[in-house]
Amino acid sequence: MVICCDILSECALNADLIDAQVEQLMTLAEKYDVEYDGWGTYYEDPNGEDGDDDDEEYVDEDDDGVRH
């Protein structure tokens, strides 16, 4: 049996923070003997052109990526 899932997270585009999250995911994957197949980062340019997306999202310039 194969069970797949996507885990989504929003955080500041900060290499140290992303590296720490990858380490956490690797630790969990090893602990529970699951296959972790990678990490993807999608960056939306706040100054870029609006595409077909009608939702205007607020970009917090002071976001340090810490979530509770």
Phi and psi restraints in degrees (range 20) as a CNS / XPLOR table:
assign (resid 1 and name C) (resid 2 and name N)
       (resid 2 and name CA) (resid 2 and name C) 1.0 -119.5 20.0 2
assign (resid 2 and name N) (resid 2 and name CA)
       (resid 2 and name C) (resid 3 and name N) 1.0 126.4 20.0 2
assign (resid 2 and name C) (resid 3 and name N)
       (resid 3 and name CA) (resid 3 and name C) 1.0 -119.9 20.0 2
assign (resid 3 and name N) (resid 3 and name CA)
       (resid 3 and name C) (resid 4 and name N) 1.0 128.7 20.0 2
assign (resid 3 and name C) (resid 4 and name N)
       (resid 4 and name CA) (resid 4 and name C) 1.0 -121.9 20.0 2
assign (resid 4 and name N) (resid 4 and name CA)
       (resid 4 and name C) (resid 5 and name N) 1.0 154.1 20.0 2
assign (resid 4 and name C) (resid 5 and name N)
       (resid 5 and name CA) (resid 5 and name C) 1.0 -155.3 20.0 2
assign (resid 5 and name N) (resid 5 and name CA)
       (resid 5 and name C) (resid 6 and name N) 1.0 160.3 20.0 2
assign (resid 5 and name C) (resid 6 and name N)
       (resid 6 and name CA) (resid 6 and name C) 1.0 -114.2 20.0 2
assign (resid 6 and name N) (resid 6 and name CA)
       (resid 6 and name C) (resid 7 and name N) 1.0 137.2 20.0 2
assign (resid 6 and name C) (resid 7 and name N)
       (resid 7 and name CA) (resid 7 and name C) 1.0 -114.3 20.0 2
assign (resid 7 and name N) (resid 7 and name CA)
       (resid 7 and name C) (resid 8 and name N) 1.0 122.1 20.0 2
assign (resid 7 and name C) (resid 8 and name N)
       (resid 8 and name CA) (resid 8 and name C) 1.0 -109.5 20.0 2
assign (resid 8 and name N) (resid 8 and name CA)
       (resid 8 and name C) (resid 9 and name N) 1.0 143.1 20.0 2
assign (resid 8 and name C) (resid 9 and name N)
       (resid 9 and name CA) (resid 9 and name C) 1.0 -145.9 20.0 2
assign (resid 9 and name N) (resid 9 and name CA)
       (resid 9 and name C) (resid 10 and name N) 1.0 141.1 20.0 2
assign (resid 9 and name C) (resid 10 and name N)
       (resid 10 and name CA) (resid 10 and name C) 1.0 -111.5 20.0 2
assign (resid 10 and name N) (resid 10 and name CA)
       (resid 10 and name C) (resid 11 and name N) 1.0 129.1 20.0 2
assign (resid 10 and name C) (resid 11 and name N)
       (resid 11 and name CA) (resid 11 and name C) 1.0 -156.2 20.0 2
assign (resid 11 and name N) (resid 11 and name CA)
       (resid 11 and name C) (resid 12 and name N) 1.0 172.8 20.0 2
assign (resid 11 and name C) (resid 12 and name N)
       (resid 12 and name CA) (resid 12 and name C) 1.0 -62.4 20.0 2
assign (resid 12 and name N) (resid 12 and name CA)
       (resid 12 and name C) (resid 13 and name N) 1.0 148.0 20.0 2
assign (resid 12 and name C) (resid 13 and name N)
       (resid 13 and name CA) (resid 13 and name C) 1.0 -80.6 20.0 2
assign (resid 13 and name N) (resid 13 and name CA)
       (resid 13 and name C) (resid 14 and name N) 1.0 84.7 20.0 2
assign (resid 13 and name C) (resid 14 and name N)
       (resid 14 and name CA) (resid 14 and name C) 1.0 -133.6 20.0 2
assign (resid 14 and name N) (resid 14 and name CA)
       (resid 14 and name C) (resid 15 and name N) 1.0 116.9 20.0 2
assign (resid 14 and name C) (resid 15 and name N)
       (resid 15 and name CA) (resid 15 and name C) 1.0 -58.2 20.0 2
assign (resid 15 and name N) (resid 15 and name CA)
       (resid 15 and name C) (resid 16 and name N) 1.0 -41.4 20.0 2
assign (resid 15 and name C) (resid 16 and name N)
       (resid 16 and name CA) (resid 16 and name C) 1.0 -63.9 20.0 2
assign (resid 16 and name N) (resid 16 and name CA)
       (resid 16 and name C) (resid 17 and name N) 1.0 -42.1 20.0 2
assign (resid 16 and name C) (resid 17 and name N)
       (resid 17 and name CA) (resid 17 and name C) 1.0 -64.8 20.0 2
assign (resid 17 and name N) (resid 17 and name CA)
       (resid 17 and name C) (resid 18 and name N) 1.0 -45.2 20.0 2
assign (resid 17 and name C) (resid 18 and name N)
       (resid 18 and name CA) (resid 18 and name C) 1.0 -64.4 20.0 2
assign (resid 18 and name N) (resid 18 and name CA)
       (resid 18 and name C) (resid 19 and name N) 1.0 -41.8 20.0 2
assign (resid 18 and name C) (resid 19 and name N)
       (resid 19 and name CA) (resid 19 and name C) 1.0 -60.2 20.0 2
assign (resid 19 and name N) (resid 19 and name CA)
       (resid 19 and name C) (resid 20 and name N) 1.0 -41.0 20.0 2
assign (resid 19 and name C) (resid 20 and name N)
       (resid 20 and name CA) (resid 20 and name C) 1.0 -64.3 20.0 2
assign (resid 20 and name N) (resid 20 and name CA)
       (resid 20 and name C) (resid 21 and name N) 1.0 -39.7 20.0 2
assign (resid 20 and name C) (resid 21 and name N)
       (resid 21 and name CA) (resid 21 and name C) 1.0 -66.3 20.0 2
assign (resid 21 and name N) (resid 21 and name CA)
       (resid 21 and name C) (resid 22 and name N) 1.0 -38.8 20.0 2
assign (resid 21 and name C) (resid 22 and name N)
       (resid 22 and name CA) (resid 22 and name C) 1.0 -62.8 20.0 2
assign (resid 22 and name N) (resid 22 and name CA)
       (resid 22 and name C) (resid 23 and name N) 1.0 -42.6 20.0 2
assign (resid 22 and name C) (resid 23 and name N)
       (resid 23 and name CA) (resid 23 and name C) 1.0 -59.9 20.0 2
assign (resid 23 and name N) (resid 23 and name CA)
       (resid 23 and name C) (resid 24 and name N) 1.0 -42.3 20.0 2
assign (resid 23 and name C) (resid 24 and name N)
       (resid 24 and name CA) (resid 24 and name C) 1.0 -62.4 20.0 2
assign (resid 24 and name N) (resid 24 and name CA)
       (resid 24 and name C) (resid 25 and name N) 1.0 -43.2 20.0 2
assign (resid 24 and name C) (resid 25 and name N)
       (resid 25 and name CA) (resid 25 and name C) 1.0 -64.6 20.0 2
assign (resid 25 and name N) (resid 25 and name CA)
       (resid 25 and name C) (resid 26 and name N) 1.0 -40.9 20.0 2
assign (resid 25 and name C) (resid 26 and name N)
       (resid 26 and name CA) (resid 26 and name C) 1.0 -63.1 20.0 2
assign (resid 26 and name N) (resid 26 and name CA)
       (resid 26 and name C) (resid 27 and name N) 1.0 -41.7 20.0 2
assign (resid 26 and name C) (resid 27 and name N)
       (resid 27 and name CA) (resid 27 and name C) 1.0 -62.0 20.0 2
assign (resid 27 and name N) (resid 27 and name CA)
       (resid 27 and name C) (resid 28 and name N) 1.0 -45.7 20.0 2
assign (resid 27 and name C) (resid 28 and name N)
       (resid 28 and name CA) (resid 28 and name C) 1.0 -63.9 20.0 2
assign (resid 28 and name N) (resid 28 and name CA)
       (resid 28 and name C) (resid 29 and name N) 1.0 -42.1 20.0 2
assign (resid 28 and name C) (resid 29 and name N)
       (resid 29 and name CA) (resid 29 and name C) 1.0 -61.1 20.0 2
assign (resid 29 and name N) (resid 29 and name CA)
       (resid 29 and name C) (resid 30 and name N) 1.0 -44.3 20.0 2
assign (resid 29 and name C) (resid 30 and name N)
       (resid 30 and name CA) (resid 30 and name C) 1.0 -66.4 20.0 2
assign (resid 30 and name N) (resid 30 and name CA)
       (resid 30 and name C) (resid 31 and name N) 1.0 -41.9 20.0 2
assign (resid 30 and name C) (resid 31 and name N)
       (resid 31 and name CA) (resid 31 and name C) 1.0 -60.8 20.0 2
assign (resid 31 and name N) (resid 31 and name CA)
       (resid 31 and name C) (resid 32 and name N) 1.0 -41.1 20.0 2
assign (resid 31 and name C) (resid 32 and name N)
       (resid 32 and name CA) (resid 32 and name C) 1.0 -102.0 20.0 2
assign (resid 32 and name N) (resid 32 and name CA)
       (resid 32 and name C) (resid 33 and name N) 1.0 11.1 20.0 2
assign (resid 32 and name C) (resid 33 and name N)
       (resid 33 and name CA) (resid 33 and name C) 1.0 52.2 20.0 2
assign (resid 33 and name N) (resid 33 and name CA)
       (resid 33 and name C) (resid 34 and name N) 1.0 51.6 20.0 2
assign (resid 33 and name C) (resid 34 and name N)
       (resid 34 and name CA) (resid 34 and name C) 1.0 -116.2 20.0 2
assign (resid 34 and name N) (resid 34 and name CA)
       (resid 34 and name C) (resid 35 and name N) 1.0 157.9 20.0 2
assign (resid 34 and name C) (resid 35 and name N)
       (resid 35 and name CA) (resid 35 and name C) 1.0 -91.1 20.0 2
assign (resid 35 and name N) (resid 35 and name CA)
       (resid 35 and name C) (resid 36 and name N) 1.0 120.6 20.0 2
assign (resid 35 and name C) (resid 36 and name N)
       (resid 36 and name CA) (resid 36 and name C) 1.0 -101.1 20.0 2
assign (resid 36 and name N) (resid 36 and name CA)
       (resid 36 and name C) (resid 37 and name N) 1.0 119.2 20.0 2
assign (resid 36 and name C) (resid 37 and name N)
       (resid 37 and name CA) (resid 37 and name C) 1.0 -106.9 20.0 2
assign (resid 37 and name N) (resid 37 and name CA)
       (resid 37 and name C) (resid 38 and name N) 1.0 16.7 20.0 2
assign (resid 37 and name C) (resid 38 and name N)
       (resid 38 and name CA) (resid 38 and name C) 1.0 131.0 20.0 2
assign (resid 38 and name N) (resid 38 and name CA)
       (resid 38 and name C) (resid 39 and name N) 1.0 176.4 20.0 2
assign (resid 38 and name C) (resid 39 and name N)
       (resid 39 and name CA) (resid 39 and name C) 1.0 -131.5 20.0 2
assign (resid 39 and name N) (resid 39 and name CA)
       (resid 39 and name C) (resid 40 and name N) 1.0 136.2 20.0 2
assign (resid 39 and name C) (resid 40 and name N)
       (resid 40 and name CA) (resid 40 and name C) 1.0 -123.3 20.0 2
assign (resid 40 and name N) (resid 40 and name CA)
       (resid 40 and name C) (resid 41 and name N) 1.0 142.3 20.0 2
assign (resid 40 and name C) (resid 41 and name N)
       (resid 41 and name CA) (resid 41 and name C) 1.0 -123.0 20.0 2
assign (resid 41 and name N) (resid 41 and name CA)
       (resid 41 and name C) (resid 42 and name N) 1.0 125.9 20.0 2
assign (resid 41 and name C) (resid 42 and name N)
       (resid 42 and name CA) (resid 42 and name C) 1.0 -114.8 20.0 2
assign (resid 42 and name N) (resid 42 and name CA)
       (resid 42 and name C) (resid 43 and name N) 1.0 119.8 20.0 2
assign (resid 42 and name C) (resid 43 and name N)
       (resid 43 and name CA) (resid 43 and name C) 1.0 -108.5 20.0 2
assign (resid 43 and name N) (resid 43 and name CA)
       (resid 43 and name C) (resid 44 and name N) 1.0 127.6 20.0 2
assign (resid 43 and name C) (resid 44 and name N)
       (resid 44 and name CA) (resid 44 and name C) 1.0 -103.4 20.0 2
assign (resid 44 and name N) (resid 44 and name CA)
       (resid 44 and name C) (resid 45 and name N) 1.0 123.0 20.0 2
assign (resid 44 and name C) (resid 45 and name N)
       (resid 45 and name CA) (resid 45 and name C) 1.0 -72.4 20.0 2
assign (resid 45 and name N) (resid 45 and name CA)
       (resid 45 and name C) (resid 46 and name N) 1.0 114.5 20.0 2
assign (resid 45 and name C) (resid 46 and name N)
       (resid 46 and name CA) (resid 46 and name C) 1.0 -64.5 20.0 2
assign (resid 46 and name N) (resid 46 and name CA)
       (resid 46 and name C) (resid 47 and name N) 1.0 -18.3 20.0 2
assign (resid 46 and name C) (resid 47 and name N)
       (resid 47 and name CA) (resid 47 and name C) 1.0 -101.5 20.0 2
assign (resid 47 and name N) (resid 47 and name CA)
       (resid 47 and name C) (resid 48 and name N) 1.0 3.8 20.0 2
assign (resid 47 and name C) (resid 48 and name N)
       (resid 48 and name CA) (resid 48 and name C) 1.0 -77.6 20.0 2
assign (resid 48 and name N) (resid 48 and name CA)
       (resid 48 and name C) (resid 49 and name N) 1.0 172.7 20.0 2
assign (resid 48 and name C) (resid 49 and name N)
       (resid 49 and name CA) (resid 49 and name C) 1.0 -70.9 20.0 2
assign (resid 49 and name N) (resid 49 and name CA)
       (resid 49 and name C) (resid 50 and name N) 1.0 144.9 20.0 2
assign (resid 49 and name C) (resid 50 and name N)
       (resid 50 and name CA) (resid 50 and name C) 1.0 -73.6 20.0 2
assign (resid 50 and name N) (resid 50 and name CA)
       (resid 50 and name C) (resid 51 and name N) 1.0 130.5 20.0 2
assign (resid 50 and name C) (resid 51 and name N)
       (resid 51 and name CA) (resid 51 and name C) 1.0 -91.3 20.0 2
assign (resid 51 and name N) (resid 51 and name CA)
       (resid 51 and name C) (resid 52 and name N) 1.0 -134.8 20.0 2
assign (resid 51 and name C) (resid 52 and name N)
       (resid 52 and name CA) (resid 52 and name C) 1.0 -82.4 20.0 2
assign (resid 52 and name N) (resid 52 and name CA)
       (resid 52 and name C) (resid 53 and name N) 1.0 -2.7 20.0 2
assign (resid 52 and name C) (resid 53 and name N)
       (resid 53 and name CA) (resid 53 and name C) 1.0 -75.6 20.0 2
assign (resid 53 and name N) (resid 53 and name CA)
       (resid 53 and name C) (resid 54 and name N) 1.0 118.4 20.0 2
assign (resid 53 and name C) (resid 54 and name N)
       (resid 54 and name CA) (resid 54 and name C) 1.0 -85.4 20.0 2
assign (resid 54 and name N) (resid 54 and name CA)
       (resid 54 and name C) (resid 55 and name N) 1.0 -16.3 20.0 2
assign (resid 54 and name C) (resid 55 and name N)
       (resid 55 and name CA) (resid 55 and name C) 1.0 -81.9 20.0 2
assign (resid 55 and name N) (resid 55 and name CA)
       (resid 55 and name C) (resid 56 and name N) 1.0 123.7 20.0 2
assign (resid 55 and name C) (resid 56 and name N)
       (resid 56 and name CA) (resid 56 and name C) 1.0 -98.2 20.0 2
assign (resid 56 and name N) (resid 56 and name CA)
       (resid 56 and name C) (resid 57 and name N) 1.0 112.8 20.0 2
assign (resid 56 and name C) (resid 57 and name N)
       (resid 57 and name CA) (resid 57 and name C) 1.0 -99.0 20.0 2
assign (resid 57 and name N) (resid 57 and name CA)
       (resid 57 and name C) (resid 58 and name N) 1.0 142.4 20.0 2
assign (resid 57 and name C) (resid 58 and name N)
       (resid 58 and name CA) (resid 58 and name C) 1.0 -77.2 20.0 2
assign (resid 58 and name N) (resid 58 and name CA)
       (resid 58 and name C) (resid 59 and name N) 1.0 133.6 20.0 2
assign (resid 58 and name C) (resid 59 and name N)
       (resid 59 and name CA) (resid 59 and name C) 1.0 -107.1 20.0 2
assign (resid 59 and name N) (resid 59 and name CA)
       (resid 59 and name C) (resid 60 and name N) 1.0 116.1 20.0 2
assign (resid 59 and name C) (resid 60 and name N)
       (resid 60 and name CA) (resid 60 and name C) 1.0 -86.3 20.0 2
assign (resid 60 and name N) (resid 60 and name CA)
       (resid 60 and name C) (resid 61 and name N) 1.0 106.5 20.0 2
assign (resid 60 and name C) (resid 61 and name N)
       (resid 61 and name CA) (resid 61 and name C) 1.0 -66.1 20.0 2
assign (resid 61 and name N) (resid 61 and name CA)
       (resid 61 and name C) (resid 62 and name N) 1.0 -21.0 20.0 2
assign (resid 61 and name C) (resid 62 and name N)
       (resid 62 and name CA) (resid 62 and name C) 1.0 -94.4 20.0 2
assign (resid 62 and name N) (resid 62 and name CA)
       (resid 62 and name C) (resid 63 and name N) 1.0 6.9 20.0 2
assign (resid 62 and name C) (resid 63 and name N)
       (resid 63 and name CA) (resid 63 and name C) 1.0 -64.9 20.0 2
assign (resid 63 and name N) (resid 63 and name CA)
       (resid 63 and name C) (resid 64 and name N) 1.0 119.4 20.0 2
assign (resid 63 and name C) (resid 64 and name N)
       (resid 64 and name CA) (resid 64 and name C) 1.0 -97.4 20.0 2
assign (resid 64 and name N) (resid 64 and name CA)
       (resid 64 and name C) (resid 65 and name N) 1.0 2.6 20.0 2
assign (resid 64 and name C) (resid 65 and name N)
       (resid 65 and name CA) (resid 65 and name C) 1.0 86.0 20.0 2
assign (resid 65 and name N) (resid 65 and name CA)
       (resid 65 and name C) (resid 66 and name N) 1.0 -6.8 20.0 2
assign (resid 65 and name C) (resid 66 and name N)
       (resid 66 and name CA) (resid 66 and name C) 1.0 -75.7 20.0 2
assign (resid 66 and name N) (resid 66 and name CA)
       (resid 66 and name C) (resid 67 and name N) 1.0 125.3 20.0 2
assign (resid 66 and name C) (resid 67 and name N)
       (resid 67 and name CA) (resid 67 and name C) 1.0 -118.8 20.0 2
assign (resid 67 and name N) (resid 67 and name CA)
       (resid 67 and name C) (resid 68 and name N) 1.0 148.1 20.0 2
